[in-house]
Amino acid sequence: MAKTDLSAVLEAAEKSGLVGSDYLKIKDGKNRMRLVDGPLPHPGKYQGRPTFRMLWYAIDRKDGQIKPFFMPYSVFKLLAALQTSEDFAFESIPMPYDVILTAKGAGTKEVEYSLLPTRKELGSEELLALVEKKPLKDVQDAMRAKEANREAEFAPQGTFDPDAVPDDGIPL
């Protein structure tokens, strides 16, 4: 029986666009993208703690799809520095070039990022796909509504009275 490398099969499926996420997720190593719409400030919560990200639409160069990208604040600061640099200044979005976001320790609190620009023209198919996307603000509003529904679903119903006595007269 021939050996099957499941990791290689999964990687090929992800690259082909058959499998993947609706969101751009940063992985260890180089992550190439083009920022094409945004940013929107996106405060939120994760495991009960407040978080802050910048919400963008980005072209994920792995599969060519335009996806929402929740950019960490530390990456946003790197991007702001790039925008004001002498060699790579830009004034508007979509950006005039791709960026390579390199992550070391992705998915951990200790993650380290670096950001490099790379020249690449934005194709007409990509511009058309961007025009066809729903506005980024609509995406954010839908996410907020979903979060509010989830919080309401799990909110405690009524209040607990520790001195209440049930109908049978035996204290709880």
N, C-alpha and C positions, 0 to 999 in steps of 0.2 A: 504494500500500500504506500502511495506517495505521501510525503510530508506536506501538510498545508500550513502556510504561514498566515494565520488569521490577522495579525497586525498589518501585514502587507495588503491583504484584501480590504481591510477597513480603510487604510490610508488611500488606496486607489479609489474606493467609493467616495470618500470625502473630497478628494481632488476633483473627481468628475462632477461633483455637485449633486450626486444622488442621495447623499446623506449629509447632514450638517445641521447647523443651528440657524435660527432666524436672526440671531445676534452675532456680532463679531466678537469672538472670545480670544483673548491674548494667551498664547502658549509660550513655553520656554523657547528661546531662540528668536529668530527673525520673523517678524510679522509685517508683511508689506501691505499698505493700504493707501487709498486716496480719500481724503476728507472732502465731501462734496456738498454737505448741508449741515448747518448748525452754527455755533453751539447753543444748546439750551441748558441753563443750570438745572440740575436734577438732584435735589436733596431727597433722601429716602431713609429707609431703615433696613438693617440687616441683623438678624438675630437680636432684635430689640435695641440695637445701637444706631445712632444717627450716622448716615453716610452722605457723601457729596461727590457727585460725578458731573461731567459735562456730557450731554447727549448729542450725538452726531449721527448723520448718515455717512457711511464710509463704504468704499468699494473694497471688498476683501479680495485681494489679488490671488488668493489660493483657488477661489472658484469663480471670480468675476462678478459675484452678486453684491448688490447694494444692501447693506444691513445696518440696523441701529448699532451704535457703538457707545458704550458707557465708559467714557475716558476718565481714568483716575486723575485727581487733581495734580499729582506730581507730574504726570505726562502733559497735562494742560500747561503747566509752567514751562516745561521744555519746549512746547510748541510756541508759546508766547515769546520765548527767547529767540526761537528760530525766525519768527515773523519780523523781529526787529533787527536781525543780523544784517550785516552789510551785503553778504553774498546771496542770501536766500530770502530776503524780505518779500512779503506778499501783502496785498491789500484786501483781497476778497476771496470768498468761498464760492465755487469749488477752488481748491488750492491749485496752483499752476504746476504742481509736481506731486509725486508719490512720496511717502515717508516710510522708512523702515524702523519700526519700533522693536527694539531688542529687549527681551525680558529674561532676567535671570532670577529663578525662584518664583515663577508665575503661580498664582493661587495661594501664596503665603503672605503674611504680613511683612516679611523681610524682602519682598520683591524689589529688584533694582531695574530701572529702565534707562535706556539710552535711545536717542532719536536722531536719525540721519535722513536728510533729503535725498531724493533720487529723481532725475529728470525722466518724465514719460508723458507724452501727450494724452489727453483725455479723448477717447474715441467717440464718434457720433452715436454708436449704439449705447454707450454708457450715458451720454447726455440724454438720449431719448428715454432710457430706463429710469433716470432720475426724475424726469418730468412726469413719468407715469406713477411714481411712488406717491403714496398719500403724504400730506404735509407732516413734517417731523413733530409739530405741535400736536397733531391729531394722535400720533403714536403715543406721545407722552400722556395725553389726556386719557386715552384708553387704558394705559397701564395704571394710572392713578385710580380710575374707576374700578379696575380689577382688584387693586390693593385694598381699596375702601370696602368693597364687597367681601373680600376675604377676612378683613378685620372685623366687620360687622357679623359675619357668620360665626366667628369664634369668640365674640364678646360675651362676657357673663350676662346671663339673663336675670334681671331683678337684683335684689340685694340680699345678703345673708344676715340674718338676725340670730346671733348666738344665744339669745335669751328666749327664743321662740319655743313654745311647747306644742308638740303635735296633737292632733285630735284625740289620741289615746291617753293624753295626760302624762305620759312618761317623757321626761326631758331627754333631748337628743344626746 
